[in-house]
Amino acid sequence: MTNHDEAAAVRPSALAWVSGHLEAGERIVGTEALQGGITAEMRRLTIGTRDGGTHDLVLRTFADPFFVEHAEDLLNREAGALTLLAGTGVPAPGLVAVDPAAAHCEYPSLLMTHVAGRTVLDDEGLEARVPLLARQLVAIHALRPAERPREFEAWTTADSVVPPNGADAAVWAAATEVIRKPAPPYEGRFLHRDFHPGNVLFEVPPSPAGFRITGVVDWVETSWGPTDLDVAHCSTNLALLHGPAWGPRFAEAYEEAGGVLAAAASERLYWRLLDGLAFAAAARWVARPWRDAGRSELTTRAVEERLDAYVTALMDELG
């Protein structure tokens, strides 16, 4: 078996577990560490078949102590989501096996099919990709599962918001007061809850006009809640990746694709700030995989400056 580097190596117990879920005559012939994961180790496994061909699987492993503590819930949630999504038309990996409590592997793990395509985080071609992202999210929100996933959880509170260094203190104080209020009423929908360009795979064409989404990955945060929250999360990511103006542009594209958001500006502002303010504590975490993917200019400081500009723009537009 060929490993591209040490990070690609599958631990012995996990190797045996994966092998036990392969078809007769199949074996692992190669492994590759995948970039972009913040919370988990991701590896692509090349599987040799009896007829001399190959196919790929993906192994998600929670090894960080903080995430190991929460892994059972996360992996059970993802396993349930992948089972639900099979046959829906939403392009997602297929579930092969899950070991949420590390009964068989060294760490909690999930094995799934590999989806072709790659993430695209460059500015070039963004105008063509945003409507595709919006249409895909509308399709996710249209799902009506027989059993609802858990209710969404907020990722920050008014008391835990700490503005980035150099941020406009008055603007951030006013924004924080917005999310101190009770959440607006909403009609619940099926949420990905972590929908953003880093979790969407594209077929990359010679020209931007030919972009096509091939897969949506990372379903561990699947929830039930307001469509505004999923839109807010993708909007914040786009604002940090490509500039503050792209946040509102994504919300517009979502509505243009048939999605429905809160009617009142105050309600839209609440959900966008509930997501956006959470990034004040997460800027360095999101910036690292973006730099690893080639966006070297997105230092923690640069991301914080864009976040400040985005929060200010939201308060100017909707506040």
PEKASUL-V373423 format. One record per run of one state. SS is the DSSP state (alpha for helix, beta for strand, coil for the rest). FROM is the first residue (numbers start at 1). TO is the last residue. Records with the same first field share a line. If there is no record, write none. Layout:
SS->FROM-TO ; FROM-TO
//
This chain:
coil->1-1 ; 4-5 ; 9-11 ; 20-26 ; 34-40 ; 49-53 ; 62-64 ; 86-94 ; 100-108 ; 114-117 ; 119-125 ; 142-150 ; 152-157 ; 161-168 ; 181-188 ; 192-196 ; 204-207 ; 211-211 ; 217-222 ; 226-226 ; 243-244 ; 257-264 ; 281-282 ; 293-299 ; 319-319
beta->2-3 ; 27-33 ; 41-48 ; 54-61 ; 95-99 ; 109-113 ; 118-118 ; 151-151 ; 189-191 ; 200-203 ; 212-216 ; 223-225
alpha->6-8 ; 12-19 ; 65-85 ; 126-141 ; 158-160 ; 169-180 ; 197-199 ; 208-210 ; 227-242 ; 245-256 ; 265-280 ; 283-292 ; 300-318
//
